Amino acid sequence: QVQLVESGGGSVQAGGSLRLSCAASGRTLGSYTMGWFRQSPGKEREFVAAVSWSGGSVYYGDSVKGRFTISRDIAKRTVHLQMNSLKPEDTAVYYCAVTFQSYSGSFYSSANYGYWGQGTQVTVSS
């Protein structure tokens, strides 16, 4: 089992920044990819970003490219999501997730992630 705990959510005005963190514990042997998804009421869970085991490869959803940055601290088993230039449409519950799949094409779908955090609310006001 892998346990994930997110932190750093909150409320901010449009144009502001927030930094989310997710700490992994439990079964963390072997390589795994860590990702962020988000979900707002009435919408499907949306891929935000993912980072490979080494941290050398990163992936972003189209709606956040150029504004969000994902990074990973392997030693601390932590992933961060720096969110800049936030927009009201970024308002959602943000979830951290882990997948042990190695094919990069699988990183974009929530169905390929087997472990999830409890989520943290991000609210952006206009």
SELOMAR-57840 format. One record per atom (N, C-alpha, C): residue number from 1; residue in one letter; atom name; z, x, y. Coordinates in Angstrom, 1 decimal. Each point is the difference from the previous one (the first is absolute). Layout:
<recs>
   pos   code   site        w        u        v
   NUM      A     CA        Z        X        Y
...
</recs>
This chain:
<recs>
   pos   code   site        w        u        v
     1      Q      N      0.0      0.8     -1.2
     1      Q     CA      0.0     -0.8      1.2
     1      Q      C      0.0      0.9      1.2
     2      V      N     -0.7     -0.5      1.1
     2      V     CA      0.0      0.6      1.3
     2      V      C      0.6     -1.0      1.0
     3      Q      N      0.9      0.5      0.8
     3      Q     CA      0.6     -0.8      1.0
     3      Q      C     -0.5      0.5      1.4
     4      L      N     -0.4     -0.9      0.8
     4      L     CA     -0.5      0.3      1.3
     4      L      C      0.8     -0.7      1.1
     5      V      N      0.3      0.7      1.0
     5      V     CA      0.8     -0.6      1.1
     5      V      C     -0.7      0.3      1.4
     6      E      N     -0.4     -1.0      0.7
     6      E     CA     -0.7      0.2      1.3
     6      E      C      1.0     -0.1      1.1
     7      S      N     -0.4      0.7      1.1
     7      S     CA      0.9     -0.1      1.2
     7      S      C     -1.0      0.2      1.2
     8      G      N      0.5     -0.3      1.2
     8      G     CA     -0.7      0.2      1.2
     8      G      C     -0.7     -1.1      0.6
     9      G      N      0.0     -1.2     -0.6
     9      G     CA     -0.6     -1.1      0.6
     9      G      C      0.7     -0.5      1.3
    10      G      N     -0.6     -0.9      0.7
    10      G     CA      0.7     -0.5      1.2
    10      G      C     -1.0     -0.7      0.9
    11      S      N      0.3     -0.2      1.2
    11      S     CA     -0.8     -0.7      1.0
    11      S      C     -0.4      0.9      1.1
    12      V      N     -1.3     -0.1      0.4
    12      V     CA     -0.5      0.9      1.1
    12      V      C     -1.1     -0.8      0.7
    13      Q      N     -0.2      0.4      1.2
    13      Q     CA     -1.1     -0.6      0.8
    13      Q      C     -1.3      0.6     -0.3
    14      A      N     -1.1     -0.7      0.2
    14      A     CA     -1.3      0.5     -0.2
    14      A      C     -0.2      1.3      0.7
    15      G      N     -0.7      0.9     -0.8
    15      G     CA     -0.2      1.4      0.6
    15      G      C      1.1      0.9     -0.4
    16      G      N      1.1     -0.5     -0.6
    16      G     CA      1.1      0.9     -0.3
    16      G      C     -0.2      0.6     -1.4
    17      S      N      1.1      0.7     -0.5
    17      S     CA     -0.1      0.7     -1.2
    17      S      C      1.3     -0.3     -0.9
    18      L      N     -0.2      0.1     -1.3
    18      L     CA      1.1     -0.1     -0.9
    18      L      C     -0.3      1.0     -1.1
    19      R      N      1.0      0.5     -0.7
    19      R     CA     -0.1      0.9     -1.1
    19      R      C      0.8     -0.6     -1.2
    20      L      N     -0.8     -0.3     -1.1
    20      L     CA      0.6     -0.5     -1.2
    20      L      C      0.2      1.1     -1.0
    21      S      N      1.1     -0.1     -0.8
    21      S     CA      0.3      1.0     -1.0
    21      S      C      0.2     -0.8     -1.3
    22      C      N     -0.2      0.7     -1.1
    22      C     CA      0.2     -0.6     -1.3
    22      C      C      0.5      1.2     -0.9
    23      A      N      1.2     -0.2     -0.6
    23      A     CA      0.6      1.0     -0.9
    23      A      C     -0.1     -0.5     -1.4
    24      A      N     -0.5      0.9     -0.9
    24      A     CA     -0.1     -0.4     -1.4
    24      A      C      1.1      0.7     -0.8
    25      S      N      0.4     -0.7     -1.0
    25      S     CA      1.0      0.5     -0.9
    25      S      C     -0.2     -0.5     -1.4
    26      G      N      0.7      0.5     -1.0
    26      G     CA     -0.2     -0.4     -1.4
    26      G      C     -1.0      0.8     -0.7
    27      R      N     -0.9     -0.6     -0.7
    27      R     CA     -1.0      0.7     -0.8
    27      R      C     -1.1      0.4      1.0
    28      T      N      0.1      1.3      0.4
    28      T     CA     -1.0      0.5      0.9
    28      T      C     -0.7      1.3     -0.7
    29      L      N      0.1      0.1     -1.3
    29      L     CA     -0.7      1.1     -0.6
    29      L      C     -1.5     -0.3     -0.1
    30      G      N     -0.7      1.1      0.1
    30      G     CA     -1.4     -0.1      0.0
    30      G      C     -0.6     -0.3      1.4
    31      S      N     -1.3      0.0      0.1
    31      S     CA     -0.6     -0.3      1.3
    31      S      C     -0.2     -1.5      0.2
    32      Y      N      0.2     -0.4      1.2
    32      Y     CA     -0.2     -1.4      0.4
    32      Y      C     -0.4     -0.1      1.4
    33      T      N     -0.7     -1.0      0.3
    33      T     CA     -0.5     -0.3      1.4
    33      T      C      0.9     -1.0      0.6
    34      M      N      0.3      0.2      1.3
    34      M     CA      0.9     -1.0      0.7
    34      M      C     -0.9     -0.7      1.1
    35      G      N      0.2     -1.2      0.1
    35      G     CA     -0.8     -0.8      0.9
    35      G      C      0.8     -1.0      0.8
    36      W      N     -0.6     -0.5      1.1
    36      W     CA      0.6     -1.0      0.8
    36      W      C     -1.0     -1.2      0.0
    37      F      N      0.6     -1.2     -0.1
    37      F     CA     -0.7     -1.2      0.1
    37      F      C      0.8     -0.9      1.0
    38      R      N     -0.7     -1.0      0.5
    38      R     CA      0.7     -1.0      0.9
    38      R      C     -0.5     -1.4     -0.3
    39      Q      N      0.9     -0.9      0.3
    39      Q     CA     -0.3     -1.4     -0.2
    39      Q      C      0.6     -0.9      1.1
    40      S      N     -0.8     -0.8      0.6
    40      S     CA      0.5     -1.0      1.0
    40      S      C     -0.1     -1.4     -0.6
    41      P      N      0.7     -0.9      0.5
    41      P     CA      0.0     -1.4     -0.5
    41      P      C     -1.4     -0.6     -0.2
    42      G      N     -0.3     -0.5     -1.2
    42      G     CA     -1.2     -0.6     -0.2
    42      G      C     -1.2      0.9     -0.3
    43      K      N      0.3      1.3     -0.1
    43      K     CA     -1.1      1.0     -0.2
    43      K      C      0.3      0.7     -1.3
    44      E      N     -1.0      0.6     -0.6
    44      E     CA      0.1      0.8     -1.1
    44      E      C      0.6      1.4      0.4
    45      R      N      0.6      0.6     -1.0
    45      R     CA      0.5      1.4      0.2
    45      R      C     -1.1      0.9      0.3
    46      E      N      0.1      0.8      1.1
    46      E     CA     -1.1      0.8      0.5
    46      E      C      0.3      1.5     -0.2
    47      F      N     -0.9      0.8     -0.4
    47      F     CA      0.2      1.4     -0.1
    47      F      C      0.0      0.6      1.3
    48      V      N      1.0      0.9      0.2
    48      V     CA      0.1      0.7      1.3
    48      V      C     -0.3      1.5     -0.1
    49      A      N      0.6      0.7     -0.9
    49      A     CA     -0.2      1.4     -0.2
    49      A      C      0.6      0.5     -1.3
    50      A      N     -0.5      1.1     -0.5
    50      A     CA      0.5      0.7     -1.1
    50      A      C     -0.1      1.5      0.1
    51      V      N      0.8      0.7     -0.7
    51      V     CA      0.0      1.4      0.0
    51      V      C      0.2      0.5     -1.4
    52      S      N     -0.8      1.0     -0.4
    52      S     CA      0.0      0.6     -1.4
    52      S      C      1.3      0.7     -0.2
    53      W      N      0.1      0.4     -1.3
    53      W     CA      1.2      0.7     -0.4
    53      W      C      0.2      1.3      0.8
    54      S      N     -1.0      0.7      0.2
    54      S     CA      0.1      1.3      0.7
    54      S      C      0.1     -0.2      1.5
    55      G      N     -0.4     -1.2      0.5
    55      G     CA      0.0     -0.2      1.4
    55      G      C     -1.3      0.4      0.6
    56      G      N     -0.9      0.6     -0.8
    56      G     CA     -1.3      0.5      0.5
    56      G      C     -1.0     -1.0      0.2
    57      S      N      0.1     -1.2     -0.6
    57      S     CA     -1.0     -1.1      0.2
    57      S      C      0.7     -1.2      0.6
    58      V      N     -0.6     -0.6      1.0
    58      V     CA      0.6     -1.2      0.6
    58      V      C     -1.1     -1.0      0.1
    59      Y      N      0.4     -1.3      0.0
    59      Y     CA     -0.9     -1.1      0.0
    59      Y      C      0.5     -1.0      1.0
    60      Y      N     -0.9     -0.7      0.7
    60      Y     CA      0.4     -1.0      1.0
    60      Y      C     -0.8     -1.2     -0.1
    61      G      N      0.7     -1.2      0.3
    61      G     CA     -0.8     -1.2      0.2
    61      G      C     -0.7      0.1      1.3
    62      D      N     -1.1     -0.8      0.1
    62      D     CA     -0.9      0.1      1.2
    62      D      C      0.7     -0.4      1.2
    63      S      N      1.0     -1.0     -0.1
    63      S     CA      0.6     -0.5      1.2
    63      S      C      1.0      0.9      0.6
    64      V      N      0.4      1.1     -0.7
    64      V     CA      1.0      0.9      0.5
    64      V      C     -0.5      1.4      0.3
    65      K      N     -1.2      0.3     -0.4
    65      K     CA     -0.6      1.3      0.1
    65      K      C      0.1      0.5      1.5
    66      G      N      0.4      1.2      0.2
    66      G     CA      0.1      0.5      1.3
    66      G      C      1.3     -0.3      0.8
    67      R      N      0.8     -0.9     -0.6
    67      R     CA      1.2     -0.4      0.6
    67      R      C      1.2      0.3     -0.8
    68      F      N     -0.1      0.0     -1.3
    68      F     CA      1.1      0.2     -0.9
    68      F      C     -0.2      1.3     -0.8
    69      T      N      1.1      0.7     -0.3
    69      T     CA     -0.1      1.3     -0.7
    69      T      C      1.0     -0.1     -1.1
    70      I      N     -0.4      0.3     -1.2
    70      I     CA      0.9      0.0     -1.2
    70      I      C      0.2      1.5     -0.4
    71      S      N      1.3      0.3     -0.3
    71      S     CA      0.3      1.4     -0.4
    71      S      C      1.1     -0.1     -1.1
    72      R      N      0.1      1.1     -0.7
    72      R     CA      0.9      0.0     -1.2
    72      R      C      0.8      1.3      0.0
    73      D      N      1.3     -0.2     -0.3
    73      D     CA      0.9      1.2     -0.3
    73      D      C      0.3      0.0     -1.4
    74      I      N     -0.6      0.8     -0.8
    74      I     CA      0.1      0.0     -1.5
    74      I      C      1.4      0.3     -0.4
    75      A      N      0.6      1.0      0.7
    75      A     CA      1.4      0.5     -0.4
    75      A      C      1.0     -1.2      0.2
    76      K      N     -0.2     -0.7      1.0
    76      K     CA      0.9     -1.1      0.3
    76      K      C     -0.4     -1.3     -0.6
    77      R      N     -1.2      0.0     -0.7
    77      R     CA     -0.5     -1.2     -0.6
    77      R      C     -0.1     -1.2      1.0
    78      T      N     -0.5      0.4      1.2
    78      T     CA     -0.1     -1.0      1.1
    78      T      C     -1.4     -0.1      0.5
    79      V      N     -0.4     -1.1      0.4
    79      V     CA     -1.3     -0.2      0.7
    79      V      C      0.3     -0.7      1.4
    80      H      N     -0.7      0.5      1.0
    80      H     CA      0.1     -0.6      1.3
    80      H      C     -1.3     -0.6      0.5
    81      L      N      0.2     -1.0      0.8
    81      L     CA     -1.2     -0.7      0.6
    81      L      C      0.3      0.0      1.6
    82      Q      N     -0.7      0.9      0.7
    82      Q     CA      0.0      0.0      1.4
    82      Q      C     -1.0     -1.0      0.6
    83      M      N      0.5     -1.0      0.7
    83      M     CA     -0.8     -1.1      0.5
    83      M      C     -0.1      0.1      1.5
    84      N      N     -1.1      0.3      0.6
    84      N     CA     -0.2      0.1      1.4
    84      N      C     -1.0     -1.1      0.5
    85      S      N      0.0     -0.2      1.3
    85      S     CA     -0.9     -1.0      0.6
    85      S      C      0.1     -1.3     -0.7
    86      L      N      1.2     -0.4     -0.3
    86      L     CA      0.2     -1.3     -0.8
    86      L      C     -0.5     -1.2      0.8
    87      K      N     -0.5     -0.9     -0.8
    87      K     CA     -0.6     -1.3      0.5
    87      K      C      0.8     -1.2     -0.6
    88      P      N     -0.1     -1.1      0.6
    88      P     CA      0.7     -1.2     -0.5
    88      P      C     -0.5     -0.3     -1.4
    89      E      N     -1.2      0.3     -0.3
    89      E     CA     -0.5     -0.3     -1.4
    89      E      C      0.5      0.9     -1.0
    90      D      N      0.8      1.1      0.4
    90      D     CA      0.6      0.8     -1.0
    90      D      C      1.4     -0.6     -0.5
    91      T      N      0.3     -1.1      0.6
    91      T     CA      1.3     -0.6     -0.3
    91      T      C     -0.1     -0.5     -1.5
    92      A      N      1.0      0.5     -0.8
    92      A     CA      0.0     -0.4     -1.4
    92      A      C      1.2      0.6     -0.7
    93      V      N      0.2     -0.3     -1.2
    93      V     CA      1.0      0.7     -0.8
    93      V      C     -0.7      1.2     -0.7
    94      Y      N      0.5      1.2      0.2
    94      Y     CA     -0.6      1.1     -0.6
    94      Y      C      0.7      0.5     -1.2
    95      Y      N     -0.8      0.2     -1.1
    95      Y     CA      0.5      0.4     -1.3
    95      Y      C     -0.4      1.4     -0.4
    96      C      N      0.9      0.7     -0.5
    96      C     CA     -0.3      1.3     -0.6
    96      C      C     -0.3     -0.2     -1.5
    97      A      N     -0.9      0.7     -0.6
    97      A     CA     -0.3     -0.2     -1.4
    97      A      C     -0.4      1.3     -0.7
    98      V      N      0.1      0.1     -1.3
    98      V     CA     -0.3      1.2     -0.8
    98      V      C     -1.0     -0.4     -1.1
    99      T      N     -1.0      0.8     -0.2
    99      T     CA     -0.9     -0.1     -1.1
    99      T      C     -0.1      1.3     -0.7
   100      F      N     -0.1      0.0     -1.3
   100      F     CA     -0.2      1.2     -0.8
   100      F      C     -1.5      0.1     -0.4
   101      Q      N     -0.8     -0.9      0.5
   101      Q     CA     -1.4      0.2     -0.3
   101      Q      C     -0.6      1.1      0.8
   102      S      N     -1.0      0.6     -0.6
   102      S     CA     -0.6      1.2      0.7
   102      S      C     -1.3     -0.2      0.7
   103      Y      N     -0.7     -1.1     -0.4
   103      Y     CA     -1.3     -0.2      0.6
   103      Y      C      0.2     -0.5      1.5
   104      S      N     -0.6      0.6      0.9
   104      S     CA      0.3     -0.3      1.4
   104      S      C     -0.5     -1.4      0.4
   105      G      N     -1.0     -0.5     -0.7
   105      G     CA     -0.5     -1.3      0.3
   105      G      C      1.0     -1.1     -0.3
   106      S      N      1.0      0.4     -0.8
   106      S     CA      1.1     -1.0     -0.4
   106      S      C      1.0     -0.1      1.1
   107      F      N      0.1      0.9      0.9
   107      F     CA      1.1      0.0      1.0
   107      F      C     -0.1     -1.1      1.0
   108      Y      N     -1.1     -0.7      0.1
   108      Y     CA     -0.2     -1.0      1.0
   108      Y      C      0.5     -1.4     -0.4
   109      S      N      0.3     -0.1     -1.3
   109      S     CA      0.3     -1.4     -0.5
   109      S      C      1.5      0.0     -0.4
   110      S      N      0.7     -1.0      0.5
   110      S     CA      1.4     -0.2     -0.3
   110      S      C      0.2     -0.2     -1.5
   111      A      N     -0.9     -0.5     -0.7
   111      A     CA      0.1     -0.2     -1.4
   111      A      C      0.2      1.2     -0.8
   112      N      N     -0.4      1.2      0.5
   112      N     CA      0.1      1.2     -0.7
   112      N      C      1.3      0.8      0.3
   113      Y      N      0.9     -0.6      0.8
   113      Y     CA      1.3      0.6      0.2
   113      Y      C      1.1     -0.7     -0.8
   114      G      N      0.8      0.8     -0.7
   114      G     CA      1.0     -0.6     -0.9
   114      G      C      1.4     -0.1      0.6
   115      Y      N      0.2      0.7      1.1
   115      Y     CA      1.4      0.0      0.6
   115      Y      C     -0.1     -0.3      1.5
   116      W      N      0.9     -0.8      0.4
   116      W     CA      0.0     -0.5      1.4
   116      W      C      1.4      0.1      0.6
   117      G      N      0.0      0.3      1.3
   117      G     CA      1.3     -0.2      0.7
   117      G      C      0.2     -1.4      0.5
   118      Q      N      1.1     -0.2      0.6
   118      Q     CA      0.4     -1.4      0.4
   118      Q      C     -0.7     -0.4      1.3
   119      G      N     -0.6      0.9      0.7
   119      G     CA     -0.8     -0.4      1.2
   119      G      C      0.9      0.2      1.3
   120      T      N     -0.7      0.3      1.1
   120      T     CA      0.6      0.1      1.3
   120      T      C     -0.8     -0.7      1.0
   121      Q      N      0.6     -0.8      0.9
   121      Q     CA     -0.7     -0.8      0.9
   121      Q      C     -0.4      0.9      1.2
   122      V      N     -1.3     -0.2      0.4
   122      V     CA     -0.5      0.6      1.3
   122      V      C     -0.6     -1.1      0.8
   123      T      N      0.5     -0.1      1.2
   123      T     CA     -0.4     -1.1      0.9
   123      T      C     -0.5      0.7      1.3
   124      V      N     -1.2     -0.4      0.4
   124      V     CA     -0.6      0.6      1.2
   124      V      C     -0.3     -1.2      1.0
   125      S      N      0.6      0.1      1.1
   125      S     CA     -0.2     -1.1      1.0
   125      S      C     -1.0      0.4      1.1
   126      S      N     -0.7     -1.0      0.5
   126      S     CA     -1.0      0.3      1.0
   126      S      C      0.6      0.0      1.4
</recs>
